[in-house]
Amino acid sequence: MTTDLLEKLKEAAQSVLPVSAIVLALHFTISPLPFWSLMLFLTGTLLLIIGMSIFTMGADIAMMPIGEAIGAELTKSKNIWLIVGSAFILGVVVTIAEPDLQVLTKQVPAVPDMVLVSSVAFGVGVFLVLALLRILFQFSLSYMFIVSYVILFIVAALTAPDFLAVGFDSGGVTTGPITVPFILALGAGISAVRGGKSSEEDSFGLCSLCSIGPVLAVLVMGMFFDASGSGFAFEPNASVNNLGELLDSYRLGFVLLFEEVLTILLPIVVIFILFQFIRLKLSKTKLIRILIGIVYTLIGLSIFLTGVNIGFMPAGTYIGKELATLPYNWILIPLSAIIGFFVVYAEPAVHVLNKQVEDITSGSISKKMMMTGLSLGTSAALILSVVRILTEISIWYFLLPGYLLALGLTFFTPKIFTAIAFDSGGVAAGTMTAAFLLPFAVGICEAVGGNVMTDAFGIIAMVAMMPLITIQVVGVIYNMKLMHNKNLEENLHTDLLFATSFDEFDEPAGSDSATAPLPYAEGDENSSALNNKNDLDLHTTHDNIIELTEDQKDANLTECEQENNLTARKEK
């Protein structure tokens, strides 16, 4: 276990340090942070690395096995109502436990926190049921996406503009470090028990479908609230002026977040214990291992969120505001591309998804391929988001064509890439997006005097949308290369078959190669031995022909004889 923890520490450091390096580069060049704010950020970076490593280890040994075990048992029951009811409850409970959602709800003042959380959780529960039914009854994932998004955009056209960006953002934050391991494992368990040729494709697509439900729920909820009272209510942590205040800030933050994480993890533990006594009956060894993993998840997630909230969020707001006030604020565009490319590495859920993709596809879709596609997509999303904030263009002009393109690509991309792409969108828009990129966008928006609710909000939705396009484009390229290699292999096989046939049966006159017994005089003492040798050579050549039937051999002989006769007539 120590070796695994060290490996997780290495992975976490590789994930967080690129973003930290960008912030430090900005600090020493064009956007210096106050000294104690810099100390908060550096301490937060260390906590991020430690917390992420402990959390991902806990997810591997607890959350994934719980989801797989419950998913398998639900399918074995053959009771459709048990599957539907359990899936709905699990979707609601796991969503309420999602820390990314808590980060977002504290920044939406027009709606009480519990109303927003309940709406989002209800949407996830309903669409988790639909996602599991899709696996059981083998509905087309592409058609489900098309129908769902058509309904979604119709509802979006009827809701208040201030709730449009928040609604799409809520879909991105519901697929975070708690929900992704659980939902992916739940889908993998159900698809594995069901079996069939499409089990790989079936194990994906749950996160993407579950991220549609919250958007619909929030947009419908927005019809019943007065958007005129909406504004920005996020208050960053108070600045610190000495080491004692810094330590107190992190201590108080950790205690508060530990209590919140404990509260939101408790329902998952209760549901698992109920399933253990009623259905699962796991061995004592597995049960102890899962309980240890839950403790790891609790501690790791608390440390991770403490580093994010105390260290990263204030730094993101400050840097965004400082860069936007520069005379050459156009530099925000290339900087956003760099930040977007590397910030996705700091998402714990991304690594969970990439690992499962590589395992299920037996390495044909590697973690490197997935990470490259997600990084490019996030980079493009952040560029478009900054342009939208600076120009105050409505998010409609970005989301509508983007989703139309993503849905159109579903008809040309292999099914597994479609499912993975739509899962990747929600996963990429995770904790770091809500806790660093959203405050970064808020800082820019406040500096240029824009409307935070309509301009800054929506960056999570943009980050969630772009991987849908980039990953499917990767799938199209992958499929083209696969077909190209298959054609090359078939052509090579045909050429080998053709060449081998003619090497045997179409030797030119005067050739030194002996393909038939030489006409030695009868009674010659060497005649028998040489003829036997030539017979052996002939049979050996026959054996080297690849999968030729006797009819094909006769056809080739006839063709060769005809060609030889034609050559002889020309010579005469």
Secondary structure, DSSP 8 states (H G I E B T S, - for coil): -HHHHHHHHHHHHHHHHHHHHHHHHHHHTT----HHHHHHHHHHHHHHHHHHHHHHHHIIIIIHHHHHHHHHHHHHT--HHHHHHHHHHHHHHHHHT-HHHHHHHTT-TTS-HHHHHHHHHHHHHHHHHHHHHHHHHT--HHHHHHHHHHHHHHHHTTS-HHHHHHHHHHHHHTSSTTHHHHHHHHHHHHHHHH-STTHHHHTSSHHHHHTHHHHHHHHHHHTTS-GGG------------SHHHHHHHHHHHHHHHHHHHHHHHHHHHHHHHHHIIIII---HHHHHHHHHHHHHHHHHHHHHHHHIIIIIHHHHHHHHHHHHTSTTGGGHHHHHHHHHHHHGGG-HHHHHHHHHHHHHTTTSS-HHHHHHHHHHHHHHHHHHHHHHHHHT--THHHHHHHHHHHHHHTTTS-HHHHHHHHHHHHHHSSHHIIIIIHHHHHHHHHHHT--IIIIITTHHHHHHHHHHHHHHHHHHHHHHHHHHHHHHHHHHHHHHHHHHHHHHH---TT-S---S-----TT-TTHHHHHHHHHHHHHHHHHHSSS--HHHHHHHHHHHHHHHHHHHHHH-
